[in-house]
Amino acid sequence: TKSQEPSAGFAALPKLREAPPAERTELFKRKMEACTVVLDFTNDSTQREREAKRQTLLEIVEYVNNTRNCFNESLMVDVVNM
């Protein structure tokens, strides 16, 4: 499990729907990797990071729901790790 990282990791990644189709699989993978960060919910100073992670998770759910065949074998490893 990864420790807390700044929300810049989430913010630095473009929206999946704004990325060129050829780059979406790699971006999807990077977003899932960013979501493996464990945040401290007892610490109010992590609120920004928690919100950034929440938005990223919602974006992942939307992408999965609206994209056919978005999972390939290599992405399944990332899903399990997430």
N, C-alpha and C positions, 0 to 999 in steps of 0.2 A: 504494500500500500504506500502510495506517495504521500509526502507531507504537504502542508499548506504551501501554495505558491501564489504570487500576486495575480490579480485579475487581469493583468496585462496579457497573460497567456491566452485568455479568452478574447479579449478586446483586439488583439493583434490579428486574429483570424477573420477573414471576410465571411459574409453570410453565404451559405451554400447556394441559395437561389441566385446570388449575384456572381458566383464564380463561373468561369467557362465550363461547359459540360466535361471537357477532357480533364479538368482539374478537380472535379467534385469528389471522386473516390478518395484521392489523397487527402483532400480537405476534410472529408467525412471522418477519415481515419484519425487525423490530427485532432479533430474536435472530440472524438471519443477518448483519445489518449489524455487530453486536457481534463476531461471529466473524471478521470481516475484520481484526481487530487482530493484528498480528504480534508474537509474544512471543520474548524472548531465552532460548533453552534452555541457554545457557552460563552463565546467571546464576541462582544458587539463590534469589535474592530474588524471582524471578517465579514461584516454585512455586505459590503460592496462585492467581495469575491463570491459570496454565496449567491447574490443576485445574478452576477455574471454567469455562474455555473448553471443556475436555474434557467436562464434564458437560452444558454447553449443546449441544455437537455431538451427544452421545448422545441428548439430548432431541429435537433436530431429526430425527435418524434415526428415532427411535421414532415421532414424529408423522407423518413422511412414510410410514412403513411401515403405519401404522394409520388413515390418513385418506384417504378417496377424494377425488380432484380437489382436492388441497390446493394445486396450482400453477395460477396463472393467468398471463396474459401479463406482467403487471407484476412478478410474483414471479420469473419466469424471468430477468429482468435482474439481480435480486439474487443468484440462484443462480450466474450466470456471474461476477459480481463477487466472490462469496465464494471 
